[in-house]
Amino acid sequence: MHPSMIQRTIYAIDQLSKTVGHAFAWCGLVLTLGTCYEVFVRYVLNDPTSWAFDLSYLMYGGLFFMAGAYTLSRGGHVRADMFYRLWPQRVQAAVELALYIVFFFPGILALMVAGWGYGSGAMAIREVSVNSPAGMPIWPLKMMIPVGGTLMCLQGAAEVMRCILCLREGHWAPRLHDVEELENQLLEAAAHGKAPEEVLR
């Protein structure tokens, strides 16, 4: 496949991951508002809700399952990079490619297969929560397991393509930018001779 075609494919998958990740980021706001409301009515009005606990794990679970591909697309998952960052980029790409093939894809494929059985079984019986009287439906959350796994697998394919491009060209293909860690901003500033104070303004 031509490098420009690979780059366009990576960009399209990154955009998909970004769209889904941004959409499910709203779960964090709903979770915060629901928790604040529960704390207020429980401790101020002495009238706790019957749905706050279910809401909290539904929102957090949705965010966790559906934002994984977005985090992967930004290189945001935890990695022990004390040595990795010192390697030449081609070496980084070769190691990442091997790890994706040996560990990532088998694990994600197992998650997708097991998650489909788990989620489809819950959907078939329209499973609801037994943790509170509200009986909130939890089968949509369980169906997010195979869907999130599929998105992770797709983003993993984009990362493999990114590794292949790096092996060919000697440098990493650019990632989409919307949120950047402060550490990366400081390193970029230092590379251009800027003081840390200029970044922190």
C-alpha positions in Angstrom: 0.0 0.0 0.0 1.3 3.5 -0.9 2.4 5.6 2.1 -0.1 8.3 1.4 -2.9 5.8 1.3 -1.7 4.4 4.7 -1.6 7.9 6.1 -5.1 8.6 4.9 -6.3 5.4 6.5 -4.6 6.2 9.8 -6.2 9.7 9.7 -9.7 8.3 9.1 -9.4 5.8 12.0 -8.0 8.5 14.3 -10.9 10.7 13.4 -13.4 7.9 14.2 -11.7 7.3 17.6 -11.7 11.1 18.3 -15.4 11.4 17.5 -16.4 8.5 19.7 -14.1 9.6 22.5 -15.4 13.1 22.5 -19.0 12.0 22.4 -18.5 9.7 25.4 -16.5 12.3 27.3 -19.9 13.8 28.2 -20.3 10.8 30.5 -17.8 12.4 32.8 -20.0 15.5 33.1 -23.2 13.5 33.7 -21.3 11.4 36.3 -20.1 14.6 38.1 -23.6 16.2 38.2 -25.3 13.0 39.3 -22.7 12.5 42.1 -23.0 16.1 43.3 -26.8 15.9 43.3 -26.7 12.6 45.3 -24.3 14.1 47.9 -26.6 17.1 48.3 -29.8 15.2 48.7 -28.3 12.5 50.9 -26.4 14.7 53.4 -28.4 18.0 53.3 -31.9 16.8 52.7 -31.5 13.3 54.1 -33.3 11.9 51.1 -30.9 9.7 49.1 -31.7 8.7 45.5 -32.3 5.1 44.4 -30.4 5.6 41.1 -27.1 7.4 41.9 -25.0 4.3 42.4 -26.2 2.7 39.1 -25.7 6.0 37.3 -22.2 6.3 38.5 -21.0 2.9 37.2 -23.0 3.1 34.0 -21.4 6.5 33.1 -17.9 5.5 34.2 -18.2 2.2 32.5 -19.4 3.8 29.2 -16.5 6.3 29.3 -14.0 3.5 30.1 -15.1 1.1 27.3 -15.7 3.7 24.6 -12.8 6.1 25.1 -10.1 3.4 25.0 -9.5 3.7 21.3 -9.4 7.5 21.5 -6.7 7.3 24.3 -4.7 4.8 22.1 -4.9 7.1 19.2 -3.3 9.8 21.3 -0.6 7.5 22.7 -2.2 8.2 26.1 -2.1 4.7 27.7 0.4 4.1 30.4 3.7 2.8 29.3 7.1 2.3 31.0 8.9 4.6 28.7 12.1 5.4 30.7 14.0 3.4 28.1 11.6 3.6 25.2 12.0 7.4 24.8 15.7 7.1 24.4 15.6 4.6 21.5 15.8 5.6 17.8 12.3 5.9 16.3 12.8 2.8 14.1 13.6 0.7 17.1 10.5 2.1 18.9 8.4 1.2 15.9 9.8 -2.4 15.7 9.3 -3.0 19.4 5.7 -1.6 19.3 4.9 -3.7 16.2 6.0 -6.9 17.9 4.1 -6.1 21.0 0.9 -5.3 19.1 1.1 -8.6 17.3 2.1 -10.8 20.3 0.0 -9.2 23.1 -2.4 -6.5 21.9 -4.4 -8.2 19.2 -4.8 -11.6 20.9 -6.1 -9.8 24.1 -8.4 -7.5 22.2 -9.8 -10.3 20.0 -10.5 -12.4 23.2 -12.3 -9.4 24.7 -14.4 -8.9 21.6 -15.4 -12.6 21.5 -16.1 -13.0 25.2 -17.7 -9.5 25.4 -20.1 -10.4 22.6 -21.3 -13.5 24.5 -21.6 -11.4 27.7 -23.3 -8.5 26.1 -25.7 -10.3 23.8 -26.8 -12.5 26.7 -27.7 -9.4 28.7 -29.4 -7.8 25.8 -31.5 -10.9 25.1 -33.0 -10.8 28.6 -33.0 -6.9 28.8 -30.9 -7.2 32.0 -31.4 -4.5 34.6 -29.4 -3.6 37.7 -30.0 -5.5 40.9 -28.0 -3.1 43.0 -30.8 -0.6 43.6 -34.6 -0.4 43.4 -34.4 1.8 40.4 -33.8 -1.2 38.1 -31.8 0.7 35.6 -31.0 -1.2 32.4 -27.4 -2.4 32.3 -27.5 -4.4 29.1 -26.4 -1.4 27.0 -23.3 -1.1 29.1 -22.5 -4.8 28.6 -23.0 -4.4 24.9 -20.3 -1.7 24.9 -17.7 -4.3 25.7 -17.6 -5.8 22.2 -18.2 -2.5 20.6 -15.3 -0.8 22.5 -13.2 -3.8 21.7 -13.9 -3.5 18.0 -12.9 0.2 18.1 -9.7 -0.7 20.0 -8.9 -3.3 17.4 -9.5 -0.8 14.6 -7.3 1.7 16.3 -4.7 -1.0 16.9 -4.6 -1.6 13.1 -4.0 2.1 12.7 -1.1 1.9 15.2 0.4 -1.0 13.3 0.2 1.0 10.1 1.9 3.9 12.0 4.7 1.5 13.0 5.1 0.3 9.4 5.4 3.9 8.1 8.0 4.7 10.8 10.0 1.6 9.8 9.9 2.8 6.2 10.5 6.5 6.7 12.5 6.7 10.0 10.0 8.9 11.8 6.6 8.7 13.4 3.5 9.8 11.4 1.9 12.8 13.1 -1.1 12.3 15.4 -4.2 14.4 15.7 -3.9 17.1 18.3 -6.6 18.4 20.6 -5.4 17.8 24.1 -1.7 17.5 24.9 0.1 16.6 28.1 2.0 19.3 29.8 5.2 17.2 29.8 5.1 17.1 26.0 4.5 20.8 25.8 7.5 21.5 28.1 9.7 19.1 26.0 8.7 20.8 22.8 9.3 24.2 24.3 12.8 23.2 25.6 13.6 21.9 22.1 12.9 25.4 20.7 14.8 27.2 23.5 11.7 28.5 25.4 11.5 28.7 29.1 8.9 26.6 31.0 7.3 29.8 32.2 6.2 30.6 28.7 4.3 27.4 28.4 2.6 27.8 31.8 1.2 31.2 31.1 
